[in-house]
């Protein structure tokens, strides 16, 4: 009987340990209990706890598990495990503090024991890591999962080892440690290949596929999912649709990880058991295809529709192949979401009937309640397109009924986060119906529930919703002219939402797909609404303009994150960028610079210029006597141009069309002057009065794809009046040393002059490399590789192993709004952004790359967000400055410009060394910063001026006078 009890206990605990809240979906692990015997009563309580948990009844699960824990009395190890499961359930209910207390108590119990089973220690650490991950403590989670892996290894639990490793790869990816991620994935695939359990292999492959998708390798991810389906499906139609014979021959990418994946596939067996997982795999494939659809939706309508059709087929297969009602409901919901876009009402009617019948069976569980809320959201979306009044009335009743039932069910489960979500969506419904009182009451209730349990991802959304409702309630218009924003309740909620989102994106990890923040739908619109409100006043305060500037900066950061599919980018603290510091050398070396933020809004173009405040130090001295005085290192000015977003985008299209040298130049000048009048003319006097020398643009939307240098005032191009640089946002710039180019830099020069891989030859590259290599720039070393030597292997090896501070690559390349399509062409392959980043990340030298020059790359044709690829490359690679081209220009003119650029660079290098020596001598004499600032020095060249001078050199030559030849060269990053 004792052995029977112990066996039952082991089985129950083994099942319960599979409970997991994380998006990582780690693999299950077997549980070994210490040599304690437990009663049937405790086993029964744990069984009940599992059932309650599986049904989303977390409150009840906690109650029975706590009773089981008390009954375990002296069984310390078993108590520790049960406490860790209680912690998970408490987290699900939003009880963060109680959850942390439970897991800490669990750790305390096992740490006080001298003789402990490593299996249990591993499982408790696994739970702790999950909680740290869900709370956004990524570095701690990674460290703890590494500990868990160590203890699983001591217990010879290969399943637990694999689960821990997969969890680590997810955290590493979020932290940006891509080269480490691939190494761990290689270990995962090797371990999976050793497993005899085919189900476990499938689970591992699914996790790998999901990881590949979030790191941008969507094609490889889908290939894995399709190969699994080809293996397990008995449907001949599946084999035809997925082209299984072709998939089996694919090698993915030349990478050890994928070699290991092929080995796993070869060792899979028992396809009858695997077929039980088929519906889940189809659901995963559908989700991947849905992601592609969302990415393509605003880029290519035809390709987006094709991805939508593929996703619908996958969801239909998931729906028909399962007996699990929850999976059926999820598959139907996703189909409805896609079908509404293309107005397939006949199929939608069938699906609505089917899902309504399923709801009573599933809405007693948390995931089932979310499915019900998601259905209500789909119906709200459908109502925006429906015109039949009878159907409209019916759908409206359905929306309210679904949401009220979901809230009631969540309340019964004592599930506060789910209740908050339901209340918030119901508030959104009444907002759409313009029932302001109901909308406000429900949104306030949902916000209170979310704040009570620290559900910040909901807090931000309901604060934003409250801001909109209050604004609409006071005027049937979202943005109105408010004389005193600080007195406006809606503004205070916008401000709260901004601060919540700012902190949320720093630390929070999304743990439920129903809450995931969609950039295009839920982040970008908020920032634009908020900025629109801040600039609605004709005479905004410096404080409000500073907030607007911060908001647009954060929007830029979020756009780059969304492009790179990376949450953890380096972001500077407020006012701590390379332009704003108290170093007298920086004050001397930085020319007078204006930072310009053009913001495209629906009915206007807002321009904020940021100019150094000459009275900043004086203000700081006065601030010591008057604490309420606010000092800003820069003065902000707002200029509004009454022009619609459509007009701005049409002007952009005109300029792009006329930038072709075969087009009449007068048409280009007319369009360029039109944009000049929108963007520059309003602030022209401001620039002149402050003797501004350099313009640094933080560009918005389609403006990123245009060369600002080609804007025309009627007499001169902008580049003839100012030095010009671009930044993807000051918050994405790292502080740096003052002397941009070291006194004796190491330079890597690489180029491809011959036609390769379908790309044309670049014959002038030979001369460009020859001339640059002979220019008298002082170097420690100079390495040149070209044509046959310019291979992916040699280039990445040199980057990893040599201390280059400058890299010059004269070859074809492309910047795309899709990170995986941003690449540089080598002799043997396209080197994509992630491969290049991995090489830089594995450098064996600490010395940073100060300057990267890409002299023949271009933004992807027809991709209006392609310049994000250029910004993303500059940010992801972490180089201080990047010089690149917006389009592939004339081979000969590029060569001449680059030679001139290096000549100017030598001048800058020499002048800066002399200037810094002079300042050091004056500081040695004891001059104060203020006295030093008053000395009239001759300005040295800045890096922006180096490029500008090279462009002006081309402009002065008759054959290259057209902006096509000189304007596409842009400086991204540090301009000093």
ZAMARGU-4260 file (C-alpha; in steps of 0.2 Angstrom, whole numbers, plus 5000, padded with zeros to 4 digits):
<rodrens>
0) 5000/5000/5000 | 5014/5012/5004 | 5022/5009/4987 | 5006/5012/4979 | 5003/5028/4988
5) 5021/5034/4983 | 5018/5029/4965 | 5001/5039/4964 | 5010/5054/4973 | 5024/5054/4960
10) 5012/5053/4946 | 5001/5067/4952 | 5016/5078/4956 | 5023/5074/4939 | 5007/5080/4931
15) 5006/5096/4941 | 5024/5101/4938 | 5019/5104/4919 | 5008/5119/4925 | 5017/5134/4917
20) 5012/5152/4915 | 5026/5158/4904 | 5025/5161/4886 | 5040/5150/4885 | 5030/5134/4887
25) 5044/5124/4895 | 5044/5105/4894 | 5037/5095/4908 | 5049/5086/4920 | 5047/5071/4931
30) 5046/5074/4949 | 5055/5063/4962 | 5049/5064/4980 | 5060/5062/4995 | 5058/5046/5006
35) 5043/5053/5015 | 5026/5044/5014 | 5010/5054/5012 | 4992/5050/5015 | 4978/5048/5002
40) 4970/5064/5009 | 4985/5074/5004 | 4986/5066/4987 | 4967/5069/4985 | 4970/5088/4989
45) 4984/5089/4976 | 4973/5081/4963 | 4959/5093/4967 | 4972/5107/4966 | 4977/5102/4948
50) 4959/5101/4942 | 4955/5118/4949 | 4971/5125/4941 | 4967/5117/4924 | 4950/5125/4925
55) 4957/5142/4929 | 4950/5141/4946 | 4965/5148/4954 | 4957/5154/4971 | 4951/5136/4974
60) 4967/5129/4969 | 4976/5139/4981 | 4964/5134/4995 | 4966/5115/4993 | 4985/5116/4990
65) 4987/5126/5006 | 4978/5113/5015 | 4989/5100/5007 | 5004/5110/5012 | 4998/5111/5030
70) 4994/5092/5031 | 5012/5088/5025 | 5019/5094/5041 | 5036/5088/5043 | 5038/5083/5025
75) 5049/5098/5021 | 5053/5094/5003 | 5035/5091/4998 | 5030/5107/5007 | 5043/5116/4997
80) 5036/5110/4980 | 5018/5113/4985 | 5022/5131/4990 | 5030/5134/4973 | 5014/5128/4964
85) 5004/5140/4976 | 5016/5154/4971 | 5011/5151/4952 | 4992/5151/4956 | 4994/5167/4966
90) 5003/5175/4952 | 4989/5170/4940 | 4977/5180/4952 | 4988/5195/4951 | 4994/5193/4970
95) 5012/5197/4966 | 5017/5200/4984 | 5009/5184/4991 | 5017/5174/4976 | 5034/5181/4980
100) 5032/5176/4998 | 5027/5158/4994 | 5041/5155/4983 | 5053/5163/4995 | 5047/5152/5009
105) 5049/5137/4997 | 5067/5142/4994 | 5070/5144/5013 | 5064/5127/5016 | 5075/5118/5004
110) 5090/5129/5008 | 5089/5125/5027 | 5091/5106/5023 | 5108/5098/5022 | 5103/5083/5012
115) 5092/5087/4997 | 5086/5079/4982 | 5093/5089/4967 | 5077/5085/4957 | 5066/5095/4969
120) 5078/5109/4971 | 5078/5110/4952 | 5059/5111/4951 | 5058/5125/4964 | 5071/5135/4955
125) 5062/5132/4939 | 5046/5140/4947 | 5056/5154/4954 | 5063/5158/4937 | 5046/5158/4929
130) 5040/5171/4942 | 5055/5182/4939 | 5053/5181/4920 | 5034/5185/4921 | 5038/5200/4932
135) 5051/5206/4920 | 5067/5202/4930 | 5076/5194/4915 | 5094/5194/4921 | 5088/5185/4937
140) 5077/5173/4928 | 5092/5168/4917 | 5103/5165/4932 | 5090/5155/4941 | 5087/5144/4926
145) 5105/5141/4924 | 5105/5134/4942 | 5090/5124/4938 | 5099/5116/4923 | 5113/5112/4935
150) 5102/5103/4947 | 5093/5094/4933 | 5110/5088/4927 | 5114/5081/4945 | 5097/5072/4945
155) 5101/5065/4927 | 5084/5072/4921 | 5087/5076/4903 | 5069/5082/4901 | 5072/5095/4914
160) 5088/5100/4907 | 5080/5103/4890 | 5066/5113/4897 | 5078/5124/4907 | 5089/5127/4891
165) 5074/5132/4881 | 5069/5144/4894 | 5086/5151/4894 | 5086/5154/4875 | 5069/5164/4877
170) 5077/5175/4890 | 5093/5177/4880 | 5083/5182/4865 | 5074/5195/4875 | 5090/5202/4882
175) 5098/5203/4864 | 5111/5189/4867 | 5108/5181/4850 | 5125/5173/4849 | 5122/5164/4866
180) 5105/5159/4861 | 5111/5149/4846 | 5124/5140/4857 | 5111/5135/4869 | 5099/5130/4855
185) 5113/5119/4848 | 5114/5110/4866 | 5095/5108/4866 | 5094/5100/4849 | 5108/5088/4854
190) 5099/5083/4870 | 5082/5081/4861 | 5091/5069/4848 | 5096/5058/4863 | 5078/5057/4869
195) 5067/5041/4865 | 5051/5050/4869 | 5044/5057/4852 | 5031/5067/4861 | 5045/5076/4870
200) 5054/5079/4854 | 5039/5087/4846 | 5036/5098/4861 | 5055/5103/4860 | 5053/5107/4841
205) 5038/5117/4844 | 5047/5128/4856 | 5062/5130/4844 | 5050/5135/4830 | 5042/5148/4842
210) 5059/5155/4847 | 5064/5156/4828 | 5049/5166/4824 | 5051/5179/4838 | 5070/5181/4832
215) 5063/5185/4815 | 5067/5168/4807 | 5049/5165/4802 | 5053/5155/4786 | 5064/5142/4796
220) 5051/5142/4810 | 5037/5138/4798 | 5048/5125/4789 | 5049/5115/4806 | 5031/5116/4809
225) 5027/5110/4791 | 5039/5096/4793 | 5031/5090/4809 | 5014/5090/4800 | 5021/5081/4785
230) 5027/5068/4797 | 5011/5066/4808 | 4997/5069/4795 | 4988/5055/4786 | 4979/5067/4775
235) 4986/5066/4757 | 4979/5084/4754 | 4991/5090/4768 | 5006/5083/4759 | 5001/5091/4743
240) 4998/5108/4751 | 5013/5109/4762 | 5025/5102/4748 | 5032/5089/4759 | 5044/5082/4747
245) 5053/5099/4745 | 5053/5102/4764 | 5062/5086/4768 | 5077/5092/4757 | 5079/5109/4765
250) 5094/5113/4775 | 5087/5129/4783 | 5102/5140/4786 | 5120/5134/4787 | 5120/5132/4806
255) 5124/5118/4818 | 5107/5121/4826 | 5098/5116/4810 | 5109/5101/4807 | 5103/5095/4825
260) 5085/5098/4820 | 5087/5087/4805 | 5094/5073/4816 | 5079/5075/4828 | 5067/5073/4813
265) 5076/5057/4807 | 5074/5049/4824 | 5056/5053/4826 | 5044/5038/4827 | 5027/5032/4833
270) 5017/5044/4822 | 5001/5038/4829 | 5005/5045/4846 | 5012/5061/4837 | 4995/5063/4827
275) 4987/5068/4844 | 4997/5084/4844 | 4992/5088/4826 | 4979/5101/4830 | 4991/5111/4841
280) 5004/5111/4828 | 4991/5118/4815 | 4986/5131/4827 | 5005/5136/4830 | 5007/5137/4811
285) 4991/5147/4809 | 4998/5160/4822 | 5014/5161/4813 | 5005/5165/4797 | 4994/5177/4806
290) 5010/5186/4811 | 5016/5187/4793 | 4999/5194/4788 | 5000/5208/4801 | 5017/5212/4795
295) 5012/5213/4777 | 4995/5221/4780 | 5001/5239/4777 | 5015/5235/4765 | 5009/5223/4752
300) 4990/5220/4751 | 4991/5205/4739 | 5004/5195/4749 | 4995/5200/4765 | 4979/5192/4758
305) 4989/5176/4753 | 4996/5174/4771 | 4978/5177/4777 | 4972/5163/4767 | 4986/5151/4772
310) 4982/5155/4790 | 4964/5152/4788 | 4967/5135/4781 | 4979/5131/4796 | 4966/5136/4808
315) 4952/5126/4799 | 4964/5111/4801 | 4966/5114/4819 | 4948/5116/4822 | 4943/5100/4813
320) 4957/5089/4819 | 4953/5091/4838 | 4941/5086/4851 | 4947/5099/4863 | 4933/5113/4863
325) 4945/5126/4869 | 4957/5123/4854 | 4941/5123/4842 | 4936/5140/4849 | 4953/5148/4848
330) 4954/5142/4830 | 4937/5149/4826 | 4941/5166/4834 | 4957/5168/4824 | 4948/5164/4808
335) 4934/5176/4812 | 4948/5190/4815 | 4955/5187/4797 | 4938/5184/4788 | 4931/5201/4794
340) 4945/5210/4785 | 4940/5202/4769 | 4921/5202/4773 | 4918/5183/4770 | 4901/5185/4779
345) 4894/5168/4774 | 4908/5158/4782 | 4908/5170/4797 | 4890/5166/4800 | 4894/5147/4801
350) 4908/5150/4813 | 4898/5161/4824 | 4885/5148/4826 | 4898/5135/4830 | 4908/5145/4843
355) 4893/5151/4852 | 4888/5133/4855 | 4906/5129/4862 | 4906/5144/4875 | 4896/5136/4889
360) 4908/5121/4888 | 4924/5132/4890 | 4919/5148/4899 | 4922/5140/4916 | 4941/5141/4913
365) 4952/5157/4911 | 4957/5153/4893 | 4939/5150/4889 | 4933/5167/4897 | 4947/5175/4886
370) 4940/5166/4871 | 4923/5173/4875 | 4930/5191/4877 | 4940/5189/4861 | 4924/5184/4852
375) 4916/5200/4858 | 4930/5210/4851 | 4928/5201/4834 | 4910/5206/4834 | 4914/5224/4838
380) 4926/5224/4824 | 4913/5216/4813 | 4900/5230/4817 | 4912/5243/4810 | 4908/5235/4793
385) 4890/5229/4794 | 4876/5239/4786 | 4861/5228/4789 | 4852/5236/4804 | 4843/5220/4810
390) 4860/5211/4811 | 4868/5226/4819 | 4855/5226/4833 | 4858/5207/4835 | 4877/5209/4836
395) 4876/5223/4848 | 4866/5212/4860 | 4878/5198/4858 | 4893/5209/4862 | 4885/5215/4878
400) 4879/5198/4883 | 4896/5190/4880 | 4906/5203/4890 | 4894/5203/4905 | 4894/5184/4906
405) 4913/5184/4905 | 4914/5196/4919 | 4902/5186/4929 | 4912/5170/4926 | 4929/5179/4930
410) 4921/5185/4946 | 4916/5168/4951 | 4934/5162/4949 | 4940/5177/4959 | 4951/5180/4944
415) 4954/5199/4945 | 4965/5201/4930 | 4952/5193/4918 | 4938/5202/4926 | 4948/5219/4923
420) 4950/5214/4905 | 4932/5210/4903 | 4927/5226/4911 | 4939/5236/4901 | 4933/5229/4884
425) 4914/5232/4890 | 4920/5250/4894 | 4927/5251/4876 | 4911/5245/4869 | 4901/5259/4878
430) 4914/5271/4872 | 4910/5266/4854 | 4892/5268/4858 | 4895/5286/4865 | 4887/5281/4881
435) 4900/5291/4891 | 4894/5288/4908 | 4894/5269/4907 | 4910/5270/4898 | 4918/5280/4911
440) 4911/5270/4926 | 4916/5253/4918 | 4934/5259/4913 | 4937/5266/4930 | 4932/5249/4938
445) 4943/5240/4926 | 4957/5252/4930 | 4955/5250/4949 | 4955/5231/4947 | 4971/5231/4937
450) 4980/5243/4949 | 4975/5232/4963 | 4985/5218/4956 | 4999/5227/4947 | 4993/5222/4930
455) 5002/5236/4922 | 4999/5230/4904 | 4981/5233/4908 | 4983/5248/4918 | 4991/5257/4903
460) 4977/5253/4892 | 4963/5258/4904 | 4972/5274/4908 | 4972/5278/4889 | 4954/5273/4887
465) 4949/5284/4902 | 4959/5299/4894 | 4949/5296/4878 | 4932/5295/4886 | 4935/5310/4897
470) 4940/5320/4882 | 4926/5314/4871 | 4914/5317/4885 | 4919/5335/4887 | 4918/5338/4868
475) 4913/5326/4854 | 4931/5328/4847 | 4946/5319/4853 | 4958/5333/4851 | 4952/5351/4856
480) 4961/5367/4860 | 4963/5367/4878 | 4969/5383/4887 | 4976/5374/4902 | 4981/5356/4899
485) 4986/5354/4917 | 4968/5357/4923 | 4961/5344/4911 | 4957/5327/4918 | 4959/5318/4902
490) 4977/5325/4900 | 4981/5319/4917 | 4976/5301/4912 | 4986/5303/4896 | 5001/5308/4906
495) 4998/5293/4918 | 4997/5281/4903 | 5013/5288/4896 | 5023/5285/4912 | 5015/5268/4914
500) 5019/5263/4896 | 5037/5270/4898 | 5040/5259/4913 | 5030/5244/4906 | 5041/5243/4891
505) 5057/5243/4901 | 5053/5229/4913 | 5037/5220/4909 | 5036/5203/4900 | 5019/5199/4892
510) 5013/5182/4899 | 4996/5180/4890 | 4993/5181/4872 | 4977/5190/4875 | 4986/5205/4882
515) 5000/5206/4870 | 5004/5224/4864 | 5002/5226/4845 | 5013/5241/4840 | 5002/5247/4825
520) 4986/5245/4835 | 4990/5249/4853 | 5006/5258/4855 | 5009/5270/4840 | 4991/5277/4840
525) 4993/5282/4859 | 5009/5291/4856 | 5002/5301/4842 | 4986/5305/4851 | 4996/5311/4866
530) 5008/5322/4856 | 4993/5329/4846 | 4985/5334/4863 | 5002/5342/4869 | 5004/5353/4853
535) 4985/5357/4852 | 4988/5373/4862 | 4994/5388/4852 | 5007/5393/4865 | 5012/5377/4874
540) 5024/5378/4889 | 5042/5372/4889 | 5037/5358/4900 | 5023/5352/4888 | 5035/5353/4873
545) 5048/5343/4883 | 5035/5330/4886 | 5030/5330/4868 | 5048/5328/4863 | 5050/5313/4875
550) 5034/5305/4868 | 5040/5306/4851 | 5057/5299/4856 | 5049/5285/4864 | 5039/5282/4849
555) 5055/5281/4839 | 5062/5268/4851 | 5046/5258/4850 | 5047/5258/4831 | 5065/5252/4831
560) 5061/5239/4844 | 5046/5233/4834 | 5056/5232/4818 | 5070/5222/4826 | 5058/5211/4836
565) 5068/5215/4851 | 5062/5222/4868 | 5079/5226/4876 | 5088/5240/4867 | 5100/5252/4875
570) 5090/5268/4880 | 5098/5283/4888 | 5092/5292/4903 | 5083/5308/4901 | 5094/5323/4895
575) 5109/5312/4895 | 5114/5311/4877 | 5130/5315/4868 | 5125/5333/4865 | 5120/5337/4883
580) 5134/5336/4896 | 5145/5348/4906 | 5162/5343/4899 | 5170/5360/4893 | 5178/5350/4878
585) 5161/5344/4872 | 5155/5362/4873 | 5170/5368/4863 | 5169/5353/4850 | 5150/5353/4847
590) 5145/5366/4834 | 5128/5375/4837 | 5116/5361/4833 | 5097/5361/4832 | 5088/5344/4834
595) 5072/5344/4823 | 5057/5333/4826 | 5044/5333/4812 | 5029/5324/4818 | 5016/5319/4806
600) 4998/5321/4813 | 4981/5318/4804 | 4977/5336/4801 | 4994/5345/4803 | 5013/5343/4803
605) 5020/5348/4820 | 5039/5353/4820 | 5048/5354/4837 | 5065/5362/4836 | 5077/5360/4851
610) 5091/5373/4852 | 5105/5374/4865 | 5099/5385/4880 | 5112/5398/4883 | 5105/5403/4900
615) 5105/5385/4906 | 5119/5387/4918 | 5112/5403/4925 | 5095/5395/4927 | 5103/5381/4937
620) 5111/5393/4949 | 5094/5402/4951 | 5086/5385/4954 | 5096/5383/4971 | 5086/5398/4977
625) 5070/5394/4969 | 5066/5375/4969 | 5050/5377/4959 | 5061/5384/4944 | 5062/5372/4930
630) 5078/5372/4919 | 5080/5364/4902 | 5097/5362/4894 | 5088/5366/4877 | 5075/5378/4872
635) 5060/5370/4863 | 5049/5379/4850 | 5034/5373/4841 | 5029/5376/4823 | 5012/5370/4816
640) 5009/5368/4797 | 4991/5365/4792 | 4994/5351/4780 | 4986/5334/4781 | 4995/5317/4783
645) 4989/5313/4765 | 4997/5329/4758 | 5013/5325/4767 | 5014/5308/4760 | 5009/5314/4742
650) 5023/5326/4743 | 5035/5312/4748 | 5029/5302/4733 | 5032/5316/4721 | 5050/5319/4727
655) 5054/5301/4727 | 5047/5300/4709 | 5057/5315/4703 | 5073/5311/4711 | 5077/5300/4696
660) 5090/5310/4685 | 5079/5307/4670 | 5065/5317/4677 | 5064/5336/4674 | 5074/5344/4688
665) 5061/5358/4689 | 5048/5346/4695 | 5060/5340/4709 | 5064/5357/4714 | 5045/5362/4715
670) 5041/5347/4726 | 5057/5349/4737 | 5052/5367/4740 | 5035/5362/4745 | 5042/5351/4758
675) 5054/5364/4763 | 5040/5376/4766 | 5031/5363/4777 | 5046/5358/4787 | 5060/5371/4787
680) 5053/5388/4783 | 5042/5390/4799 | 5058/5389/4810 | 5070/5398/4798 | 5072/5414/4808
685) 5075/5403/4824 | 5089/5394/4816 | 5097/5410/4809 | 5095/5420/4826 | 5104/5406/4835
690) 5118/5404/4822 | 5114/5386/4820 | 5127/5376/4810 | 5121/5358/4810 | 5103/5351/4809
695) 5100/5334/4817 | 5084/5326/4811 | 5073/5314/4821 | 5062/5309/4806 | 5044/5302/4807
700) 5035/5290/4795 | 5039/5292/4776 | 5050/5307/4779 | 5064/5294/4784 | 5065/5288/4766
705) 5069/5306/4760 | 5086/5315/4760 | 5084/5331/4770 | 5099/5338/4761 | 5089/5339/4745
710) 5075/5351/4752 | 5075/5367/4742 | 5071/5385/4748 | 5070/5392/4730 | 5088/5397/4729
715) 5098/5384/4738 | 5097/5366/4744 | 5097/5363/4763 | 5114/5355/4762 | 5122/5372/4755
720) 5116/5380/4771 | 5118/5367/4785 | 5127/5351/4790 | 5115/5337/4791 | 5114/5321/4801
725) 5100/5309/4806 | 5097/5300/4822 | 5083/5286/4825 | 5081/5295/4842 | 5093/5303/4854
730) 5088/5289/4867 | 5096/5276/4856 | 5113/5285/4856 | 5126/5280/4868 | 5138/5293/4876
735) 5155/5292/4868 | 5172/5299/4869 | 5175/5316/4861 | 5187/5312/4848 | 5176/5302/4836
740) 5190/5295/4825 | 5205/5289/4836 | 5222/5296/4832 | 5228/5280/4825 | 5213/5269/4820
745) 5213/5252/4813 | 5203/5251/4797 | 5195/5236/4788 | 5191/5239/4770 | 5180/5227/4760
750) 5173/5227/4743 | 5164/5218/4729 | 5167/5225/4711 | 5161/5210/4702 | 5143/5204/4698
755) 5138/5191/4710 | 5121/5182/4715 | 5111/5192/4703 | 5118/5209/4708 | 5127/5220/4695
760) 5145/5224/4695 | 5152/5239/4703 | 5168/5243/4693 | 5173/5259/4702 | 5174/5250/4719
765) 5192/5244/4713 | 5197/5263/4712 | 5188/5268/4727 | 5197/5255/4738 | 5214/5259/4730
770) 5212/5278/4733 | 5205/5276/4751 | 5219/5264/4755 | 5232/5277/4749 | 5225/5292/4758
775) 5237/5298/4771 | 5226/5294/4786 | 5237/5288/4801 | 5233/5271/4805 | 5239/5257/4816
780) 5234/5244/4804 | 5224/5243/4787 | 5216/5227/4781 | 5209/5225/4763 | 5198/5211/4757
785) 5189/5211/4740 | 5180/5200/4728 | 5185/5182/4730 | 5193/5186/4747 | 5177/5196/4753
790) 5168/5181/4759 | 5156/5179/4774 | 5168/5168/4783 | 5183/5180/4781 | 5173/5196/4785
795) 5165/5189/4801 | 5182/5181/4807 | 5191/5198/4804 | 5177/5208/4813 | 5177/5195/4828
800) 5196/5194/4830 | 5203/5211/4825 | 5202/5228/4834 | 5195/5238/4820 | 5188/5255/4825
805) 5182/5259/4807 | 5175/5247/4794 | 5172/5253/4776 | 5161/5241/4765 | 5159/5245/4746
810) 5146/5232/4741 | 5128/5230/4737 | 5116/5229/4752 | 5098/5232/4757 | 5089/5240/4771
815) 5071/5234/4773 | 5057/5236/4786 | 5059/5217/4789 | 5075/5214/4799 | 5078/5197/4790
820) 5079/5206/4773 | 5092/5219/4779 | 5108/5212/4772 | 5126/5216/4765 | 5132/5206/4750
825) 5148/5196/4751 | 5156/5185/4738 | 5147/5169/4743 | 5131/5175/4752 | 5120/5189/4759
830) 5126/5193/4776 | 5110/5198/4786 | 5108/5209/4801 | 5108/5196/4814 | 5124/5187/4807
835) 5133/5204/4807 | 5127/5208/4825 | 5133/5190/4831 | 5150/5194/4823 | 5151/5210/4833
840) 5144/5203/4849 | 5158/5189/4848 | 5172/5202/4846 | 5187/5197/4857 | 5192/5215/4859
845) 5183/5229/4869 | 5187/5243/4857 | 5171/5249/4849 | 5168/5252/4831 | 5167/5271/4829
850) 5162/5272/4811 | 5154/5260/4798 | 5153/5266/4780 | 5142/5256/4768 | 5145/5265/4751
855) 5133/5255/4739 | 5118/5249/4750 | 5101/5255/4748 | 5083/5255/4755 | 5072/5242/4749
860) 5062/5248/4734 | 5043/5251/4737 | 5045/5248/4755 | 5039/5265/4764 | 5046/5259/4780
865) 5062/5253/4773 | 5073/5267/4782 | 5069/5258/4798 | 5081/5245/4792 | 5094/5258/4791
870) 5090/5264/4808 | 5089/5247/4815 | 5106/5242/4808 | 5114/5257/4816 | 5106/5253/4833
875) 5108/5235/4833 | 5126/5235/4828 | 5130/5247/4841 | 5142/5257/4831 | 5144/5276/4835
880) 5141/5282/4817 | 5135/5275/4801 | 5137/5282/4784 | 5125/5274/4771 | 5115/5278/4755
885) 5096/5278/4754 | 5097/5271/4736 | 5110/5263/4725 | 5119/5278/4716 | 5131/5280/4702
890) 5146/5270/4704 | 5158/5283/4699 | 5151/5297/4709 | 5150/5286/4724 | 5169/5283/4722
895) 5173/5301/4721 | 5162/5306/4736 | 5170/5293/4747 | 5188/5298/4742 | 5183/5316/4747
900) 5175/5310/4763 | 5192/5302/4769 | 5201/5318/4764 | 5190/5328/4775 | 5191/5315/4789
905) 5210/5317/4789 | 5207/5336/4792 | 5195/5333/4806 | 5206/5320/4814 | 5221/5332/4814
910) 5211/5348/4820 | 5202/5338/4834 | 5219/5332/4841 | 5226/5350/4841 | 5210/5357/4848
915) 5209/5345/4862 | 5227/5348/4866 | 5224/5367/4867 | 5209/5365/4878 | 5219/5353/4890
920) 5233/5367/4891 | 5220/5380/4896 | 5211/5369/4909 | 5229/5366/4916 | 5230/5384/4919
925) 5215/5384/4930 | 5202/5391/4919 | 5184/5388/4925 | 5172/5379/4913 | 5162/5396/4911
930) 5178/5406/4907 | 5184/5392/4895 | 5167/5393/4886 | 5169/5412/4883 | 5185/5410/4873
935) 5183/5412/4855 | 5190/5396/4847 | 5189/5392/4829 | 5177/5377/4827 | 5184/5361/4821
940) 5176/5350/4808 | 5162/5339/4815 | 5158/5322/4807 | 5142/5329/4800 | 5152/5343/4791
945) 5164/5330/4784 | 5150/5321/4775 | 5142/5337/4770 | 5158/5344/4763 | 5160/5328/4752
950) 5142/5330/4746 | 5145/5349/4742 | 5160/5343/4732 | 5149/5333/4721 | 5136/5346/4720
955) 5149/5358/4713 | 5153/5347/4698 | 5142/5349/4683 | 5139/5331/4679 | 5134/5327/4697
960) 5123/5343/4701 | 5107/5333/4702 | 5102/5328/4720 | 5101/5310/4714 | 5120/5309/4715
965) 5124/5317/4731 | 5108/5318/4742 | 5106/5299/4746 | 5122/5299/4757 | 5116/5300/4776
970) 5125/5300/4792 | 5116/5290/4806 | 5121/5292/4824 | 5134/5303/4832 | 5136/5319/4821
975) 5151/5327/4831
</rodrens>
